[in-house]
Amino acid sequence: MSKNLLTPGSMCNASNTASNNVSQAASMYNRRARGVVIYYMTFAMVALTAICSLGVDLGRVQVTKAELQHAADGAARAAAAELPDVNSAIAFAVYYSKTNTADGTPITLDPAADIEFGKWDTKKKTFTKLTGMAITNANCVHVTLRRTANRGTAVPLLFGKIIGQKSCDATVNSYAMLIPKLNVDQNVPGTANPFLAGMPKGAIASNNNPHNSPDFAGTANNPRQSPLSVTMPLVEGDTLTFDSISGVVRHDPGLDDFQPDGELADIGHNTNGSENGISDVTAPINALVGLFLDDTQPNTSGAPTSLNFTTEASRNFTELNPKLKQIFFIGDGKNSGGVRQEFIVPKGATRLYLATWDFYEWNNNSGQRNIQVKKPQHIITVK
């Protein structure tokens, strides 16, 4: 019987064969691996290109919308300034739109479709379109600017074509409100206690005073020591001035009369500090002061920080931005240069009260001032 013997030669051949098989397997694996890498790299490059292309197109659309918004805001404000002349308002809106471009193309406004006139409700922040003869009562203009496929003005896309999207619509809106000029005459008695502003009948202020003689809130017909609100619609950002101030008051019947700036030699704060959710203030006694309130009763929340008008510099402002329920100094309404000071209506304000400054016990004050509160015409973008 024969036997298969492993000779040195056969062993070498077997080793070479195994080595060749391993090399072939490794080579095949490497080729497959390279193929997979190339596949993923190709996919990644396509995806990266798509993302970059999308970014370029989206950026172009966003820039176009920003340009349209700028033009819409300007057109709406230009139109609102012409109210109640509707024809003039339309002409100004069209003209202003033409002077602007979006994506390098002049903007076109269609008067029949892109501009509306209506009423803006400042409390609800809503717009109600008016038509027919009622349009002359409009206080707000709504302008819409468009770059759309229907008009043949859509924003062209450079890379969107790859996925079949050749263009993109862009539409913006703007609402501008006309706040007309308004002058309101107001009487302010020396007994008007600012801490009773917005408080119901019977409410008390200046309770713990040296004479143990507190002040009480009254009604519109019998205000007692309550200050009366100025009958004037208010919108956040309104600029008010106080003009034609006349009359004198005194904090004691036996003392001298004082002009609206008060007694500059006697500056102080309320004996009880803040009261009824209304801030204290440091100001000259007998000075004319004011405060803004919202629709809520002031004592339902805490008082804001107090303002200080001790120094001449603190009273010599050009513009003042008081908070709700924050008593502020008015005086004669002018700075040292004789320029009318501006008072900015705070957010949420719906009521303005004017009063006389004292340290306690307003009920024994006397005299009265007459003030004209002025609100100039201006335009605001409301939406």
DAGI-V226182 format. One line per field, one symbol per residue. psi: psi as a letter, one per 20 degrees, with the letter a starting at -180 (. if undefined). burial: 1 if it has 16 or more other C-alpha atoms within 10 Angstrom, else 0. Layout:
psi=???
burial=???
//
This chain:
psi=pqqoporhghhgggggggggggggggggggggghggghghggggggggggggggggghggghgghggggghggggghhghiiqjngghggghggghghiqqpkjpqpppohhijpqpappohgilqpopqrbhihijqjqpopppqnqhhikjqoqpgihhhjjohrpqppqqpppppoqpppppppoqhioohijpjqrpiqqrlgnrhjlnrqqqbrhhmidjpqqqpnppqppiqpqqprlprrqrqjphjrqqqrhiaoiinparphjbqqkjpqrqorpqjqprrqqqbiqphjirrqrqqqolgqhhhilrhqpmqrpkopqpgcjjqaijjppqpppprpipiqpqqrqprhrmiijrrrqqpqoppoqprpqoi.
burial=00000000000000000000000000000000000000000000000001001100100110011111111111111111111101011101111111011110001110000111111100000010110000101111111111100000111110110000001111011111111000100111111111111110101111100000111111000011111111000110011111101011111000001111111100111110011111111111111111111100011000110111110000111001011111111111111000011111111111111111111111101111111111100011110
//
